[in-house]
Amino acid sequence: MQATVVDLRYKMNDVLKALDRNENIDVLYRGKIKGVLTAHVEESTMKVAEHPFFNMYCTDKSVDAEMDELRGGRYNDI
């Protein structure tokens, strides 16, 4: 996305939505690029087993067993 200095002032909501979509924003001043805004992306350090989904049913199943049950077998419907 390209945004002028005026866009940054009056259309900041659109600029922030573009940053939420992880787009780079070229800041233009008199038609020339003066800078680039990039979204800050935080890397998740959470393990899959620590995700709250797996505590939803409060069972003693392992993560692999729960995922196998959710995915189902290939021939279960036959």
Secondary structure, DSSP 8 states (H G I E B T S, - for coil): -EEEHHHHHH-HHHHHHHHHTT--EEEEETTEEEEEE----------GGGSGGGGSS-----HHHHHHHHH--TTTT-
